[in-house]
Amino acid sequence: MVAWKISRGIFTRYWGTLLDTIEDPTDPAKTQLAIYRDNKIRYADQFESDDQIYLPISRSTEILKHIRFSRGAKSYGSTARLFKALCATFANSLDMPLSHVGLLATFVISTWLFEKLPIAPYVALVGLPRSGKTTALRVLSLLCRRSLLTSDITSASFYEACNRVTPTVLIDETATAGDRGALFHLLRAGSTKGSVAIRKKKAFSAYCPKVVCWTQLPSDAALNSRCIIIPLQESERRDLLRVSHPTIQELADTTRQMLQQYRFENFNRLSLAPVSGDEYLNSRSRDLYEALALPVDHPKLREFLAFQFRDQQNLNREPLSPIQAAVLQALDWYIHDYPNYGTCAISVLTQAVTQILTHNRELFHTNAHQVGHILTSFGLTERKRTKKGWFLLLSLRARKLIHTLLRRYAVELDLSLNRDGCVLCTSPENPPVASESRTGPQQEPVSDGAKDGEGEHGELGVLKTE
């Protein structure tokens, strides 16, 4: 008995053979199979192997009719040549910095190999009306793998599209979508490989690349941190080509065929070597960096991406609350005014935080319980209980972490503090951000075994952060 199977889009492997659905060059309403084997490509209506026959995805539903497939495969020459072709398509139709053009170009490449990536990359296009967000989406829809451009989408349609064809979903006017809560949930869940949603006793995967538009970033730190953020502004250039212009359409069509060939040749060859700058990325930025860097086998492009994602860390990091910032400022005061103290009483720290909030004219105060929760959220969990109360242990790790947090969140520091003896502050790579006003308390701290850390401070090494 012969079994029939639809080739959904993830490559089907049979003795080294790779399959993918493409658009029939002679009839856009039909599809074919592109069959890659022994570095050669042929096209057919089906592929047989033993007792199975593989068929291309059919455009049999309204959703599938709007999925854009490539019209075949064409030699791309080199990764650099492919990257330049993508950049040329964006540069001819959009007015944006070259760094953003490069990010979008590498994102497009990643959509063609996203099954092999640690996460599904997202792009957030942010700008006021008339800033070019819709134009950017339309250009991306010409280039991304299996693009689906929509102005609104329901949960059911979203799951159907993702589960059947694993498209690149491009959502216009996201802020006016019918159910923002449901959309945010889908976007958050769909970036992680292996995560499924259960609907009516069926499992659906929403894992695929996505592009969303916002007039301003939503108040959703978890979602924003999953996105490559591209700010857009209204352009005054008159030489930009419309997306419908024959030059853009022809260039995009050729580039898509080059991307199809790139997918075939590199699907089983991805590897990622370290490059300069990637050691400074935090976990979420590193995931995004790897998602874009893994598909491009070019050291210079990977260095460019590492540099860009160090900037992206600042774009999608939420600022600290006034109380959180005050806790870091109080810690900064304590470890620099009392560098040899091995512990800090939580009660002293709470008093310092209250003074800082009063100095900043905040209309609320805090307590030791809340300060303890904030210390835990910062990762400062080394504490001990004594007859005098709870104490924070100022170990080498804790001191390094405090300095890291101060720089990471650009907390305003006290210029009057003596930092000359602190190697973590005097590193030429990490000058402190300082303020003229002194906000720390003036009284002597209460300490249990104040000299516990004596000698430890002089052993601190330089924390390499830029």
Secondary structure, DSSP 8 states (H G I E B T S, - for coil): --EEEE--SS---BTTBEEEEEEETTEEEEEEEEEEETTEEEEES-EEETTEEEE-----SHHHHT-B--S-------HHHHHHHHHHHHHTT----HHHHHHHHHHHHHHTTGGGSSB--EEEEE--TTSSHHHHHHHHHHHSTTEEEES---HHHHHHHHHHH--EEEESSGGG-S-HHHHHHHHHHTTBTT-EEEETTEEEE--S-EEEEESS--S-HHHHTTEEEEE------S----TTSHHHHHHHHHHHHHHHHHHHHHTT-------TTGGG--HHHHHHHHHHHTT---HHHHHHHHHHHHHHHHHS-----HHHHHHHHHHHHHHHHSTT-SEEEHHHHHHHHHHHHHHTT-S----HHHHHHHHHHHT---EEEETTEEEEE--HHHHHHHHHHHHHTT--EETTS--TT-HHHH-TT----EESS--S--S----SSTTTTTTTGGG-------
